Amino acid sequence: MSGSTTLNRPARRSTGLEPVPLESWLALSLAALAFSIVMFNVTGTNIAFASIAHTFDDASRTSLSWALSGYSITLATFMVLAGRMADRLGRRMVFFTGISVFLVGSLISASAPVAPAFIAGRVIQGLGGSLAVPSSLALVLPGFPASRRTTAVATWTACGSTGAAIAPSLSAFIVHGFGWRYVYLISIPIVTVVLVAGRRWLIESRADDVPDRIDLLGVPMGTIAIGLLALAIVQGPKWGWTSTPIMFCIVGTATLIPMFVVRSLRHPAPLLNLRLFKVRNVWTASVANIFLSMMGQSIWLVWPLFLTGIWGYSLLEAGLAITPGPICSATTGLISGRLADRYGPRLLISIGSLFPIFVMLWMTIRFTTEPAYWTTFFPAVACFGIGFGMTYSPLNSAALEGVSANVYGEVNAAFNTVRNLAGGLGVAIVVAILGDREPIPFAVFDRVFYLFAFLSAVPALVIYLFYPRHRSTA
């Protein structure tokens, strides 16, 4: 199906929903499955890192940390360019290329005999993920009628956020029962299913009216700027924010980003069409995305540290304890897609953002050094999952609402680039607050929870105050 369909909807919402072909649901399932395994690998390595370091005991922890940062940097750096390539060259072709590269990276990571090979496998995984993520959603959305695209986007987003959220707990089980290499081996059968089934259910599409030439100068400018920013975010706590490499990254980013912005505004075929961000729903959803992602990716690092460091849980017990959060998030995320179709994303995001605020304040008041799972932690993690599902999933559809199908890949790539970079920034800030002390003092966690409360409040205010009450078209 052609990607030229536009989202021209009336101001008043229809009470009826158009039917969706079975083939479109199957295609969405494959795209969402691919997105979930890519996002699983964002946070899954965190739990397995100690076991990995024990296997590669000849490598320093600093050098081995590139297995974490290399994946995030590569995933974020090439996503915008990949979205542009998907719209221009073919979304199915770029998606299959990306998922195949991701499969190769998973095989290398799982079988790596030495640390450098493992790090290389992780970087290859990140490259494959950066190609697959923006093309996956843009590939399947044209198969959905306009009234059902919010559901499609919310379902796809919920699967990705669930993959990232469930990774710490699932990885704890995998490492405990089978070993860390199976954290990467689990990707292989999933990716294989996507590749085989996708040959039948995924239909090629391209954007119409895409210029023949691409901004060859803007591409390296934007890519290098994003790479330097991601490098500074990930490595700042380890190298020191005032160290020479980090200062070089900061200066380089500060120099290249203004040049990239000017170039993108002036070039007839820019890498990133910044004019899209003049549309209110795009910029408000993107701003909310930054703050929610900073909190959302960090919380799955903080909770295991709290449970193991303060309450004395084992890694396996901590993984089991936080599992209700991803379950609630996935369930609510799927339901929120249907609700967003009827009532719009604005109300859901505004209400959903209140849950994490309540949870963080609850933890600062109720949490003590004495374990009390069922009366304190369980209500917190369950309520957080409900609010996160109501908010995280509709945000992606809020950004795409009203824009032309021709730029789905481009807008979606930019949105998810922001999501990954913001998540990396949030983790870096949290690590800086927690510090290197062992054990981490209980009072330090209170500071993190107050920070999370603030980060949750911003999306609620931005969406409620500035997101348009009626749909707009870019």
PyMOL commands that set and color helices and strands:
alter all, ss='L'
color gray80, all
select helices_A, chain A and resi 22-55+61-64+66-77+79-89+91-111+115-143+146-177+182-185+187-201+218-239+244-266+274-278+280-309+315-321+324-343+345-352+354-366+373-400+405-434+442-466
alter helices_A, ss='H'
color red, helices_A
deselect
rebuild
show_as cartoon
